[in-house]
Amino acid sequence: MASASTCEKSPQELHAALREWFAHGPGARLLDAEREVLAHLSEDVFGYHLVQVQDYGHALDAFAACPVKHRSVLDRGGGAAGISAYAASEQLPLDGDSVDLVVLPHTLDFAIDPHQVLREAERVLIPEGRVLIVGFNPFSLWGLWRGALRWRGDVPWCGRFLSYRRIVDWLVLLGFDVETSRVCAFAPPLRSDVWAGRLERTTGLGRRLWPMLAGVYVVRAVKRVSTVRPVRTTWSSLRVLRPRAIEPSTHNGVNRTSDQ
């Protein structure tokens, strides 16, 4: 079962605390790594509308190379620049089948109902539209930090850390196909830039040998829509067949209904 969030803050307080954390130290280093991954995974996504749900410092400049030119940010917090509209991530003020790319940067980690957020993403995406999900990996050094510090209620440790496997299961249930994924943040969330820089040199080795232990994963999935149309049968066309006895049939003297 997914662990519950322990962030006892209002949406505005949570938003401000997360933006502050991502602006300094390990948060700033992580943000740079995530922007690089998001840029790589969005550079071949085409369409008309990109919507990012929640902004904790993940500026839309990460999508400078993305062919989708009309970009918006929806956020439930307040007081941040660059927000297109204020809205709860569980209830997006968008028409169904209207968005080509939805970006969820740690949105599920701090949502009131993460599964509902994914349902909303599925609703607003066009057929063959994409979703990009950034999440903290609970099975990593970052997960260990969370286990030790979540009781304090500080960000980001108070949030949900949903496993990659759980996210994939939810996506499949909603009709998505996972196209690709990337990982980052192999170094522990140290405050020291010097030590963090030295440990971050193991990133290439970590991607090859133990990618499942990365602190953050980024998943790209595509919304599939079934083209199979069910055969509709009206009640008036149904016939009730009267039961009749089944008699054994014989062919060349062999009883076909005999026990075998």
Backbone as a ProteinNet text record, in pm:
[ID]
protein_1_A
[PRIMARY]
MASASTCEKSPQELHAALREWFAHGPGARLLDAEREVLAHLSEDVFGYHLVQVQDYGHALDAFAACPVKHRSVLDRGGGAAGISAYAASEQLPLDGDSVDLVVLPHTLDFAIDPHQVLREAERVLIPEGRVLIVGFNPFSLWGLWRGALRWRGDVPWCGRFLSYRRIVDWLVLLGFDVETSRVCAFAPPLRSDVWAGRLERTTGLGRRLWPMLAGVYVVRAVKRVSTVRPVRTTWSSLRVLRPRAIEPSTHNGVNRTSDQ
[TERTIARY]
84.6	0	88.2	44.9	122	122.2	238.5	247.3	179.4	115.4	39	130.4	83.2	155.5	137.9	245.1	238.2	261.5	239.7	258.3	134.8	138.4	24.2	33.6	21.1	31.1	-82.9	-119.7	-217.7	-152.8	-232.1	-172.4	-75.3	-106.8	-17.9	112.4	103.3	223.5	311	248.3	322.8	393	321.2	378.5	499.8	488.2	598.6	717.6	691.2	799.3	873.7	801.2	865.2	946.9	896.1	972.8	1099.9	1091.8	1210.4	1312.1	1264.6	1356.1	1424.2	1349.6	1406.9	1497.8	1502.6	1584.3	1724.6	1749.5	1878.5	1929.1	2061.2	2124.6	2084	2050.3	2015.4	1893.7	1800.2	1683.5	1719.7	1810.4	1852.2	1928.9	2015.2	2089.7	1994.2	1896.5	1798.9	1717.2	1680.1	1600.3	1673.7	1802.8	1882	1883.1	1899.5	1902	1766.8	1659.2	1525.6	1494	1535.3	1512.7	1582	1702.3	1775.6	1701.3	1648.8	1575.8	1445.9	1373	1247.5	1271.5	1380.4	1412.3	1436.4	1507	1537.4	1410.7	1321.2	1203.1	1090.8	1103.2	997.8	1038.5	1162.4	1210.2	1148.2	1083.9	1021.2	869.7	812.5	667.3	606.5	510.8	450.9	307	255.7	118	101	-11.3	-45.2	-42.9	-71.9	-87.6	-10	73.4	145.7	95.4	60.9	14	96.9	157.8	229.6	140.6	121.8	34.7	122.4	121.2	204	342.7	393.2	525	599.8	704.7	788.5	925.9	931	1056.3	1095.1	1014.9	1042.3	996	1077.2	1040.2	1016.9	927.3	894.3	1009.7	1119.6	1233.4	1297.2	1258.7	1304.4	1251.4	1145.9	1082.6	1113.4	1227.6	1265.9	1278.4	1321.6	1337.7	1213.7	1110.9	988.5	908.8	864.3	788	652.3	600.7	472.4	494.5	436.7	469.7	378.2	251.9	159.8	168.8	223.7	252.7	185.9	130.5	60.9	99.3	88.1	113.7	-10.1	-60.8	-173.1	-120	-156.4	-99.4	-204	-203.9	-299	-241.2	-111	-48.8	-74.4	-10.7	-30.3	99.8	100.7	212.5	332.8	325	439	421.3	532.7	528.2	519	459	452.7	336.7	247.1	132	22	-27.1	-133.1	-269.3	-292.6	-421.1	-402.5	-484.9	-481.4	-592.1	-552.1	-648.4	-594.7	-685.9	-648.4	-608.8	-502.3	-455.7	-553.5	-642.6	-742.3	-864.2	-872.8	-987.8	-940.9	-891.4	-832.8	-941.6	-930.8	-1031.1	-1006.2	-1000.5	-969.7	-1070.5	-1096.4	-1184.5	-1118	-1199	-1146.2	-1088	-986	-922.2	-875.5	-805.9	-767.2	-618.5	-541.3	-400.6	-313	-198.2	-106	-1.7	38	139.8	107	93.7	73.7	200.7	251.8	373.8	337.1	379.2	349.4	481.1	544.6	673.3	653	661.5	638.2	495.8	407.6	267.9	202.9	229.4	169.1	226.5	352.4	415.4	345.1	282.1	223.7	75.3	12.7	-130.3	-213.7	-333	-426.2	-471	-497.6	-540.6	-462.3	-345	-260.2	-326	-405.6	-469.6	-571	-640.9	-736.2	-663.1	-543.6	-464.3	-433.6	-397	-370.6	-496.9	-611.4	-737	-767.7	-739.4	-760.3	-665.2	-541.8	-446.6	-496.1	-546.6	-599.6	-719.6	-803.1	-924.4	-891	-795.3	-769.1	-676.9	-606	-515.1	-592.3	-542.7	-597	-552.5	-619.8	-568.3	-426.4	-336.9	-195.2	-121.3	-187.2	-118.8	-24.9	70.1	172.4	160.3	207.2	220.7	363.1	422.3	555.2	539.7	584.9	568.6	706.5	731.1	853	816.8	888.2	855.4	977.8	966.9	1072.4	1064	1178.8	1186	1202.5	1106.7	1119.7	1231.2	1275.6	1378.6	1513.6	1560.6	1683.3	1737.6	1853.7	1906.5	1811.8	1743.2	1645	1529	1491.7	1388.4	1431.2	1560.9	1612.2	1607.9	1642.9	1635	1490.4	1398	1257	1215.6	1258.9	1223.2	1271.3	1385.3	1441.6	1384.2	1336.9	1300.8	1153.1	1072	932.5	854	893.4	819.9	823.2	923.3	933.4	835.9	782.7	687.9	751.2	884.7	953.6	942.4	948.3	949.6	1093.1	1111.6	1009.1	975.8	1036.4	1027.9	888	803.4	667.5	575.2	620.3	534.5	528.8	442.6	439.3	559.2	620.1	720.8	661.7	599.1	531.3	631	630.1	726.9	698.8	803.7	792	690.8	694.6	603.1	458.6	431.7	294.3	245.6	331.8	294	263	346.6	323.5	191.6	162.5	35.9	-82.9	-76.9	-186.8	-202.2	-90.4	-96.5	-160.7	-121.6	-177.6	-327.8	-371.2	-514	-593.2	-529.6	-596.7	-581.9	-518.7	-509.3	-386.5	-281.5	-157	-59.4	29.8	146	270	355.7	480.7	576.9	620.8	711	857	893.3	1031.7	1039	1154.7	1176.4	1323.7	1351.8	1488.6	1499.3	1620.8	1643.4	1753.2	1756.7	1861.2	1870.8	1966.9	1987.1	2033.8	2155.2	2213.7	2285.1	2332.5	2397.9	2294	2327.4	2232.7	2209.5	2100	2066.5	2148.2	2277.6	2366.7	2360.4	2380.1	2381.3	2512.5	2618.9	2749.4	2758.8	2782.8	2797.2	2921.4	3026.5	3152	3134.2	3083	3063.8	2958.2	2851.9	2747.1	2802.3	2889.8	2950.3	3038.9	3114.4	3200.5	3118.1	3013.6	2930.3	2849	2815.3	2734.5	2812.5	2945.6	3026.4	2994.9	2928.5	2890.2	2760.4	2704.3	2574.9	2577.9	2680.2	2688.4	2696.2	2776.9	2788.3	2655.9	2587.2	2459.5	2353.8	2349.2	2251.2	2272.7	2398	2426.9	2406.5	2444.3	2448.8	2330.2	2281.5	2170.6	2071.5	2010.3	1915.2	1795.4	1760.4	1643.6	1667.2	1791.6	1822.4	1835.5	1804.2	1810.3	1707.1	1737.4	1647.1	1521.3	1527.3	1413.3	1398.9	1276	1246.5	1157.4	1168.4	1081.7	1023.8	892.9	822.7	749.2	760.8	679.4	586.3	458	356.9	265.3	204.5	115.8	-24.1	-122.9	-262.9	-311.2	-347	-400.3	-551.9	-617.8	-763.5	-801	-880.5	-920	-1008.8	-981.8	-1064.2	-1167	-1173	-1268.4	-1405.8	-1504.5	-1639.8	-1721.7	-1781.9	-1862.7	-1986.5	-2027.4	-2148.8	-2268.9	-2352	-2469.2	-2586.4	-2649.6	-2764.5	-2884.1	-2992.5	-3113.1	-3192.1	-3267.9	-3347	-3451.1	-3501.2	-3605.2	-3553	-3421.7	-3365.9	-3327.8	-3336.7	-3302	-3417.5	-3387.3	-3488.9	-3462.8	-3567.3	-3553.9	-3573.5	-3474	-3480.5	-3534.6	-3629.8	-3685.2	-3588.2	-3571.9	-3479.1	-3530.3	-3438.4	-3476.4	-3372.4	-3417.3	-3327.8	-3219.3	-3100.7	-2987.9	-2974.4	-2994.4	-2988.4	-2852.5	-2803.5	-2673.3	-2682.4	-2579.6	-2573.1	-2470.1	-2495.1	-2402.6	-2353.3	-2230.3	-2171.5	-2081.8	-2114.8	-2041.8	-2044	-2157.3	-2176.8	-2105.9	-2044.3	-1972.9	-2055.9	-2078.9	-2156.4	-2066	-2095.8	-2010.9	-2030.5	-2136	-2160.7	-2117.7	-2056.8	-2011.6	-1898.2	-1885.9	-1781.3	-1644.4	-1551.1	-1415	-1320
-118.9	0	123.9	227.5	350.4	417.2	467.2	535.9	671.1	710.9	834.7	954.5	1067.6	1192.2	1238.1	1293.6	1349.1	1499.9	1562.2	1706.7	1778.8	1816.8	1883.1	2033.3	2069.7	2209	2241	2367.5	2409.7	2403.5	2400.7	2399	2513.4	2630.2	2744.9	2727.3	2676.6	2655.4	2546	2438.2	2328.5	2374.5	2451.4	2502.5	2589.4	2680.6	2770	2692.2	2591.4	2513.6	2432.7	2376.5	2297.3	2384.9	2500.5	2590.2	2636.2	2657.1	2695.9	2581.4	2458.2	2344.6	2320.4	2332.1	2310.7	2425.1	2532.4	2647.8	2642.3	2549.9	2548.2	2405.2	2392.7	2268.8	2148.6	2037.4	1914.9	1933.2	2019.5	2043	2107.6	2206.3	2274.9	2180.9	2097.1	2001.2	1900.3	1856.6	1762.4	1826.2	1951.2	2020.7	2029.1	2057.7	2064.3	1928.3	1820.8	1687	1652	1687.7	1657.2	1735.9	1860.8	1940.8	1878.7	1828.2	1765.6	1642.7	1560.9	1441.1	1478.9	1576.7	1620.4	1675.1	1749.6	1803	1688.7	1587	1473.9	1396.9	1375.2	1292.4	1368.3	1498.5	1575.8	1629.7	1607.5	1670.2	1611.7	1493.6	1434	1421.8	1499.9	1499.7	1616.5	1587.1	1689.5	1717.1	1831.9	1866.2	2016.2	2055.1	2196.6	2246.6	2157.7	2204.7	2117.4	2183.1	2120.4	2182.4	2098.5	2146.4	2081.4	2165.2	2116.8	2137.8	2031.8	2037.5	2043.3	2157.8	2193.6	2238.2	2339.2	2392.4	2419.2	2340.6	2357.8	2410.9	2477.8	2530.2	2468.5	2373	2308.6	2401.7	2501	2601.8	2539	2598.7	2545.7	2557.5	2623.9	2630.7	2493	2393.9	2256.2	2202.3	2266.9	2219.9	2310.6	2376.7	2467.5	2395.1	2268.8	2192.3	2112.1	2118.7	2042.5	2111.4	2037.4	2098.8	2154.5	2115.9	2168.6	2311.2	2408.8	2548.7	2617.5	2576	2640.7	2569	2636.5	2572.3	2648.6	2572.5	2631.7	2558.7	2630.2	2572.3	2591.4	2480.9	2485.1	2448.7	2527.4	2507.4	2539.9	2462.4	2488.1	2583.1	2613.3	2706.5	2849.5	2942.3	3083	3161	3275.3	3366	3335.9	3239.2	3204.9	3265	3311.3	3368	3256.7	3288.8	3194.1	3097.3	3111.8	3023.7	3072.5	2983.8	3021.3	3025.8	2933.6	2928.4	2850.4	2881.5	2810.2	2706.4	2580.9	2471.9	2354	2275.3	2151.9	2048.2	1974.8	1875.4	1760.6	1741.6	1634.9	1675.4	1801.9	1849.2	1960.2	1921	2016.9	2090.1	2221.6	2299.7	2294.9	2174.8	2156.2	2061.3	2081.6	1991.1	1855.8	1752.3	1620.4	1614.5	1531.6	1512.9	1645.1	1725.6	1858.5	1888.8	1801.8	1830.2	1722.6	1765	1670.5	1615	1693.7	1650	1705.5	1616.3	1653.7	1619	1715.3	1696.3	1700.5	1598.2	1587.2	1579.5	1695	1694.4	1683.9	1563.9	1534.6	1567.9	1582.2	1614.2	1502.4	1377.4	1264.4	1249.2	1288.8	1277.1	1361.7	1471.3	1564.2	1590.4	1506.9	1523.1	1464.4	1518.5	1463	1324.2	1308.3	1179.7	1156.8	1092.9	1077.2	998.6	898.1	819.2	904	992.4	1081.7	1179.2	1220.8	1308.4	1238.8	1110.8	1035.7	1019.2	998.8	988.2	1118.6	1230.6	1360	1378	1334.1	1342.3	1259.7	1140.5	1055.7	1121.5	1187.3	1249.5	1363.6	1447.4	1567.2	1539	1426.5	1395.6	1349.2	1388.9	1338.2	1193.4	1114.7	982.1	992.2	910.1	910.9	1028.2	1098.9	1202.5	1140.7	1220.6	1170.4	1233.6	1156.1	1207.1	1181.1	1280.7	1269.3	1279.5	1178.1	1171.7	1168.4	1262.2	1264.5	1224.2	1126.2	1080.8	1039.2	1049.5	1002.6	850.9	785.6	640.7	603.3	529.9	492.9	393	320.2	218.5	274.3	373.6	443.4	510.7	575.3	652.5	765.1	819.8	923	864.6	742.4	675.6	652.9	620.9	604	736.2	844	976.6	1005.7	970.1	993.1	913.4	786.1	703.4	761.9	832.6	889.6	1026.7	1100.9	1241.2	1273.3	1179.4	1212.7	1253.6	1205	1236.6	1386.6	1456.8	1600.7	1680.9	1620.3	1690.4	1787.2	1778.8	1869	1817.6	1909.7	1872.6	1843.8	1751.3	1670.9	1540.9	1520.8	1390.9	1358.9	1459	1433.9	1383.9	1386.8	1346.1	1196.1	1153.6	1012.4	985.1	872.5	826.3	701.6	718.3	608	532.4	402.7	322.7	327.6	304.7	298.7	192.3	76.4	-32.4	6.8	78.9	121	218.8	312.1	408.8	337	241	166.2	89.7	28	-44.6	48.4	165.8	262.6	305.5	330.4	372.7	265.3	141	31	20.3	33.5	26.3	136.2	250.8	363.7	361	258	245.4	308.1	331.6	386.9	274.6	302.8	219.6	298.6	239.1	305.3	296.6	412.1	416	407	483.7	487.1	545.6	534.1	592.7	625.5	719.7	759.7	775.7	771.8	789	891.6	946.7	1041.1	1043.8	1119.2	1136.9	1007.7	963.7	847.5	886.6	1010.2	1056.8	1086.5	1066.1	1098.3	1248.7	1291.7	1434.9	1510.2	1522.5	1591.6	1742.1	1816.5	1962.5	2013.6	1941.1	1984.1	1967.1	2076.1	2068.5	1989.2	1999.1	1931.8	1780.7	1727.8	1584	1532.5	1610	1569.3	1562.2	1657.7	1657	1536.3	1498.5	1381.2	1254	1240.9	1121	1116.8	1234.4	1237.9	1186.2	1174.3	1119.6	972.8	909.5	769.5	754.5	864.3	858.1	763.5	777.2	690.5	544.4	513.9	376.2	327.5	415.4	377.5	346.7	425.5	401.1	264	221.2	92.7	-25.8	-9.7	-124.2	-134.6	-21.7	-30	84.9	94.3	202.9	200.4	83.5	74.8	142.8	183.1	247.9	399.6	454.3	599.1	669.7	792.1	866.1	913	932	986	910.6	883.4	824.7	920.3	914.2	991.4	892.8	886.6	791.3	867	818.1	872.2	763.6	794.3	697.9	762.8	679.3	727	673.3	756.2	717.6	640.1	516.4	432.4	428.7	429.4	421.2	304.1	213	94.3	132.9	71.4	97.4	-12.7	-108.6	-218.5	-170.2	-184.3	-142.8	-262.9	-256.7	-370.7	-387	-511.6	-540.1	-514.8	-421.2	-387.6	-478	-535.1	-622.1	-566	-541.2	-489	-602.2	-568	-668.9	-730.9	-652	-702.9	-809.5	-810.7	-908	-1039.2	-1041.4	-1163.6	-1262	-1389.9	-1493.9	-1588.8	-1624.2	-1719.3	-1859.4	-1941.6	-2076.6	-2171.2	-2253.5	-2350.9	-2467.2	-2513.9	-2626	-2751.7	-2829.7	-2956.2	-3061.2	-3182.7	-3291.7	-3308.4	-3341.4	-3364.4	-3513.3	-3557.8	-3699.5	-3734.8	-3851.4	-3892.3	-3913.3	-3873.9	-3893.6	-4000.1	-4071.8	-4178.9	-4156.8	-4200.5	-4190.6	-4311.9	-4389.8	-4513.4	-4605.3	-4600.6	-4692.8	-4652.2	-4530.3	-4487.6	-4381.8	-4400.2	-4305.1	-4187.5	-4068.6	-3951.7	-3890.2	-3929.3	-3868.3	-3956.9	-4068	-4156.9	-4092.4	-4132.4	-4077.4	-4116.1	-4020.5	-4046.7	-4047.3
0	0	0	-72.5	-77.9	57.1	100	227.3	217.2	324.8	323.5	342.2	293.1	314.1	457.7	515.1	649.5	647.7	533.6	520.7	574.5	698.7	760.5	736.5	610	569.6	475.1	468.9	369.5	232.1	124.7	-9.5	-32.7	17.4	0	77	200.9	281.4	221.6	174.7	113.9	-12.5	-93.7	-218.4	-189.4	-91.7	-58.3	-2.2	82.3	142	35.3	-58.3	-163.7	-257.9	-292.9	-379	-308.6	-179.4	-103	-100.4	-80.6	-75.1	-209.1	-318.5	-450.9	-494.7	-418.8	-456.9	-398	-303.3	-235.2	-215.7	-204	-164.1	-247.1	-179	-253	-342.9	-303.9	-387.6	-519.6	-516.1	-638.3	-730.3	-672.6	-754.3	-818.2	-740.3	-794.7	-906.2	-887.2	-987.3	-1120.2	-1116	-1239.1	-1309.9	-1232.9	-1292	-1353.1	-1284.9	-1335.6	-1461.6	-1467.2	-1587.4	-1708.2	-1686.4	-1795.9	-1847.7	-1756.7	-1797.9	-1868	-1813.5	-1875.3	-2015.8	-2032.6	-2165.1	-2264.4	-2220.2	-2309	-2346.4	-2250.5	-2275.2	-2346.2	-2360.6	-2426.9	-2563.3	-2603.8	-2727	-2853.1	-2843.8	-2961.7	-2945.3	-2854.1	-2834	-2911.5	-2998.3	-3082.8	-3038.3	-3078.4	-3045.1	-3028.9	-2967.3	-2954.5	-2810.7	-2713	-2575.2	-2477.3	-2395.9	-2286.4	-2156.4	-2060.9	-1930.6	-1821.1	-1739	-1621.3	-1500.1	-1422.4	-1304.7	-1180.1	-1114	-999.8	-1046.1	-978.2	-1010.4	-880.7	-858.3	-739.6	-778.5	-892.8	-943	-1075.5	-1124.9	-1253.8	-1366.2	-1393	-1491.2	-1627.1	-1703	-1835.2	-1933.4	-1892.2	-1984.1	-2003.3	-1921	-1943.9	-2075.3	-2129.2	-2251.8	-2370.2	-2363.7	-2472	-2605.3	-2601.9	-2725.5	-2761.4	-2679.4	-2706.7	-2817	-2919.2	-3028.8	-2987	-2869.7	-2823.2	-2773.6	-2840.2	-2814.7	-2714.8	-2706.1	-2612.5	-2478.2	-2377.3	-2248.9	-2135.2	-2041.7	-1927.8	-1799.9	-1687.8	-1556.6	-1470.2	-1415.5	-1322.1	-1184.4	-1083.5	-950.5	-844.9	-735.3	-627.8	-523.8	-534.5	-441.9	-485	-417.9	-452	-442	-506.8	-492.9	-580.2	-670.7	-755.6	-894.2	-949.5	-1083.8	-1187	-1300.5	-1410.4	-1405.8	-1307.9	-1297.4	-1391.4	-1476.9	-1570.7	-1503.3	-1409.3	-1339.1	-1210	-1112.1	-985.3	-984.8	-958.2	-963.1	-884.6	-830	-762.3	-866.4	-839.3	-935.3	-952.5	-853.4	-863.1	-944.8	-984.3	-1061.8	-1154.9	-1270.5	-1363.4	-1441.4	-1454.9	-1528.9	-1679.3	-1734.2	-1875.8	-1937.8	-2067.8	-2140.7	-2159	-2171.8	-2201.9	-2341.8	-2359.6	-2491.2	-2550.6	-2470.9	-2518.8	-2504.5	-2439.9	-2409.7	-2472.8	-2526.1	-2590.1	-2493.1	-2394.4	-2299	-2161.5	-2064	-1923.8	-1847.7	-1771.3	-1692.4	-1544.7	-1470.6	-1327.5	-1250	-1220.9	-1150	-998.7	-946.1	-803.8	-761.9	-858.3	-828.7	-748.3	-785.5	-715.6	-574.9	-555.4	-423.7	-317.9	-360.4	-264.1	-288.4	-370.7	-399	-285.4	-267.7	-170.2	-213.7	-344.1	-400	-529.1	-521.4	-640.7	-753.4	-719.5	-825.1	-900.9	-830.8	-897.4	-989.7	-950.5	-1037.1	-1169.4	-1162	-1284.9	-1368.4	-1301.6	-1377.1	-1449.9	-1386	-1450.9	-1569.2	-1552.1	-1663.6	-1781.9	-1753.9	-1861.4	-1928.6	-1848.9	-1904.3	-1999.9	-1964.1	-2044.7	-2162.9	-2160.6	-2270.7	-2394.4	-2509.5	-2634.7	-2652.6	-2735.5	-2769.2	-2825.4	-2778.5	-2811.8	-2748.4	-2653.9	-2577.9	-2475.4	-2428.1	-2336.2	-2197.8	-2097.8	-1962.3	-1916.4	-1850.2	-1791	-1640	-1568.7	-1423.5	-1358.2	-1267.1	-1187.1	-1045.3	-989	-854.7	-775.8	-643.8	-555.2	-541.2	-546.3	-532.7	-385.1	-327	-185.1	-159.2	-262.6	-245.8	-289.8	-216.7	-250.9	-125.7	-140.2	-27.6	10	-89.4	-59.5	21.7	-8.5	69.2	213.5	233.9	369.9	445.9	377.4	440.5	483.1	396.4	428.7	551.8	558	672.1	803.7	800.2	921.9	956.4	855.8	880.3	862.4	812.4	780.9	904.5	1023.1	1145.4	1175.4	1121.6	1147.5	1062.6	956.5	871.1	773.9	756.5	664.7	521.5	425.2	284.2	242.6	150.2	81.5	153.5	272	339.4	390.9	401.2	448.7	338.3	214.9	103.4	85.5	-5.5	-45.9	-136.7	-117.5	-211.3	-276.6	-392.1	-460.7	-547.1	-536.7	-611.1	-761.5	-837	-983.5	-1025	-959.1	-994.6	-970.3	-860.9	-833.6	-940.1	-979.3	-1082.8	-1213.4	-1250.2	-1373.9	-1366	-1253.1	-1237.1	-1256	-1196	-1210.6	-1356	-1422.1	-1562.8	-1649.8	-1628.9	-1708.2	-1684.3	-1559.8	-1529.2	-1599	-1621.6	-1685.9	-1838	-1891.2	-2036.6	-2098.1	-2018.7	-2071.6	-2103.9	-2197.6	-2222.8	-2182.7	-2101.4	-2063.7	-2181.5	-2230.6	-2345.6	-2303.8	-2201.4	-2158	-2018.3	-1956.6	-1824.5	-1808.2	-1720.7	-1688.3	-1536.8	-1485.7	-1342.9	-1321.3	-1200.5	-1162.4	-1009.9	-957.6	-813.4	-746.2	-779.7	-713.5	-584.3	-576.6	-454.9	-347.8	-221.3	-114	-105.5	-45.3	-39.5	65	39.6	133	111.2	219.6	208.2	148.3	168.2	120	-31.2	-101.7	-246.6	-286.8	-205.1	-237.9	-235.2	-123.1	-112.3	-209	-226.2	-320.4	-461.5	-497.4	-630	-652.7	-550.2	-562.2	-578.5	-499.5	-507.5	-636.4	-691	-813.5	-933	-918.3	-1026.9	-1052.5	-957.8	-974.9	-1053.2	-1103	-1172.1	-1291.2	-1376.1	-1493.2	-1455.3	-1352	-1305.5	-1247.4	-1174.2	-1114.6	-1219	-1325.5	-1431.7	-1495.8	-1502.8	-1567.4	-1473.4	-1346.6	-1256.4	-1161.6	-1110.8	-1015.2	-1035.7	-1152.7	-1179.4	-1085.7	-1033.2	-945.3	-810.9	-781	-654	-667.1	-783	-801.6	-714.4	-673	-586	-654.7	-787	-862.3	-993.2	-1031.9	-1162.3	-1240.4	-1372.8	-1462.4	-1563.4	-1570.3	-1656.9	-1766.7	-1889.5	-1999	-2048.8	-2051.8	-2095.2	-2197.2	-2282.5	-2387.6	-2361.9	-2385.9	-2366.5	-2488.1	-2466.7	-2573.2	-2562.6	-2675.9	-2680.7	-2768.5	-2715.6	-2790.7	-2908.1	-3023.4	-3142.3	-3163.8	-3072.7	-3085.5	-3040	-3125.5	-3091.8	-3048.7	-2931.3	-2887.4	-2973.7	-2993.6	-3070.6	-2980.2	-3018.9	-2939.6	-2979	-2879.2	-2900.8	-2826.1	-2897.6	-2833.6	-2771.2	-2668.5	-2600.7	-2695.3	-2788.2	-2877.7	-2972.5	-2994.6	-3088.7	-3021.7	-2889.1	-2818.7	-2822.7	-2842.2	-2840.8	-2725.2	-2657.6	-2548.8	-2605.8	-2592.9	-2646.9	-2540.7	-2584	-2491	-2473.8	-2352.5	-2331.8	-2398.6	-2451.8	-2513	-2477.6	-2480.6	-2443.7	-2547.9	-2500.2	-2590.1	-2610.5	-2732.6	-2763.3	-2820.5	-2784.9	-2840	-2989.4	-3057.9	-3202.3	-3232.4	-3338.5	-3374.8	-3515.4	-3538.3	-3671.7	-3690	-3792.9	-3818.2	-3697	-3627.2	-3517.6	-3389.1	-3385.6	-3265.9	-3194.5	-3066.7	-2986.6	-2948.9	-3004.1	-2982.1	-2843.7	-2773.8	-2643.1	-2529	-2560.8	-2454.7	-2377.3	-2252.6	-2168.3	-2222.2	-2209.1	-2255.1	-2137.2
[MASK]
++++++++++++++++++++++++++++++++++++++++++++++++++++++++++++++++++++++++++++++++++++++++++++++++++++++++++++++++++++++++++++++++++++++++++++++++++++++++++++++++++++++++++++++++++++++++++++++++++++++++++++++++++++++++++++++++++++++++++++++++++++++++++++++++++++

